Amino acid sequence: MAIMEISVVPIGTGNTSLSYYVAECLEELKRREKELNYNITAMGTIVEGNLEDILELVRHMHEVPFKKGAQRVVTTLKIDDRRDMDASIEQKVSSVQQKIKSDW
């Protein structure tokens, strides 16, 4: 199971707000929510699933702002593809919480 953080940013839209584009990108994710687990954060979206499914999602999310009129898009990815053990979003957070002994 791979875990990815993605941020899709259209440039030159004439508006400083990005929430419209973020919401449209998340529609692509919602279409795949049976295959992918995700958490929306203030600065990006965390997605967990099969690597091939995640990479396909990236391509579709990257295209959304272009379809909505943007002429330039910057997409930033981080992928954690651990193959020595099962990994999940919850497991990664829990591991850190145990080490800092916090009740987040």
C-alpha positions as CSV (number, residue, x, y, z in Angstrom):
1,M,0.0,0.0,0.0
2,A,1.4,3.4,-1.0
3,I,0.7,6.7,0.7
4,M,0.8,10.0,-1.2
5,E,0.5,13.6,-0.4
6,I,-0.7,15.7,-3.3
7,S,-1.1,19.4,-3.8
8,V,-2.5,20.8,-7.1
9,V,-2.0,24.6,-7.6
10,P,-3.3,26.4,-10.7
11,I,-1.3,29.6,-11.6
12,G,-2.5,32.7,-13.3
13,T,-6.2,32.2,-12.7
14,G,-6.9,35.9,-11.9
15,N,-8.0,35.0,-8.4
16,T,-6.0,34.3,-5.2
17,S,-8.6,31.8,-3.9
18,L,-7.9,28.1,-4.8
19,S,-10.7,26.4,-3.1
20,Y,-12.8,26.1,-6.3
21,Y,-10.0,24.2,-8.0
22,V,-9.3,22.1,-4.9
23,A,-13.0,21.1,-4.7
24,E,-13.0,20.1,-8.4
25,C,-9.8,18.1,-7.9
26,L,-11.4,16.3,-4.9
27,E,-14.3,15.3,-7.2
28,E,-11.8,13.1,-9.1
29,L,-10.8,11.5,-5.8
30,K,-14.4,10.9,-4.7
31,R,-15.0,9.0,-7.9
32,R,-12.3,6.5,-6.7
33,E,-13.1,6.4,-3.0
34,K,-13.9,2.7,-3.2
35,E,-10.2,2.0,-4.1
36,L,-8.5,4.8,-2.2
37,N,-8.6,6.0,1.4
38,Y,-7.9,9.8,1.9
39,N,-7.6,12.7,4.3
40,I,-8.0,16.3,3.3
41,T,-5.7,18.7,5.1
42,A,-5.2,22.4,4.9
43,M,-2.2,22.2,2.7
44,G,-2.8,19.1,0.6
45,T,-4.5,15.7,0.5
46,I,-3.2,12.4,1.8
47,V,-4.2,9.4,-0.3
48,E,-3.6,5.7,0.5
49,G,-4.0,2.9,-2.0
50,N,-2.5,0.8,-4.7
51,L,0.4,2.6,-6.4
52,E,-1.1,2.2,-9.9
53,D,-4.4,3.7,-8.7
54,I,-2.7,6.6,-7.0
55,L,-0.6,7.4,-10.1
56,E,-3.7,7.3,-12.3
57,L,-5.4,9.7,-9.8
58,V,-2.5,12.1,-10.0
59,R,-2.8,12.4,-13.7
60,H,-6.6,13.1,-13.5
61,M,-6.2,15.6,-10.6
62,H,-3.5,17.4,-12.4
63,E,-5.7,17.9,-15.5
64,V,-8.7,19.4,-13.6
65,P,-7.4,23.0,-13.4
66,F,-6.6,22.9,-17.2
67,K,-10.1,21.8,-17.9
68,K,-11.4,24.7,-15.8
69,G,-9.4,27.3,-17.7
70,A,-6.0,27.4,-16.0
71,Q,-3.0,27.8,-18.3
72,R,-0.4,26.6,-15.8
73,V,-0.5,24.0,-13.0
74,V,2.0,23.0,-10.4
75,T,1.4,19.6,-8.8
76,T,3.5,18.5,-5.9
77,L,3.7,14.9,-4.8
78,K,5.3,12.9,-2.0
79,I,4.9,9.1,-2.2
80,D,5.8,6.7,0.5
81,D,5.7,3.2,-1.0
82,R,6.8,0.9,1.7
83,R,7.0,-2.8,0.7
84,D,8.6,-4.4,3.8
85,M,5.4,-4.2,5.8
86,D,1.8,-3.0,5.6
87,A,1.5,0.8,6.0
88,S,-1.5,3.0,6.3
89,I,-2.3,6.7,7.1
90,E,-3.5,5.7,10.6
91,Q,-0.4,3.5,11.2
92,K,2.0,6.3,10.3
93,V,0.2,8.8,12.6
94,S,0.0,6.3,15.4
95,S,3.6,5.4,15.2
96,V,4.6,9.0,15.7
97,Q,2.1,9.6,18.5
98,Q,3.5,6.6,20.4
99,K,7.0,7.9,20.2
100,I,6.0,11.4,21.5
101,K,3.6,9.9,24.0
102,S,0.9,12.4,23.1
103,D,-2.9,12.2,23.0
104,W,-3.3,14.2,19.8
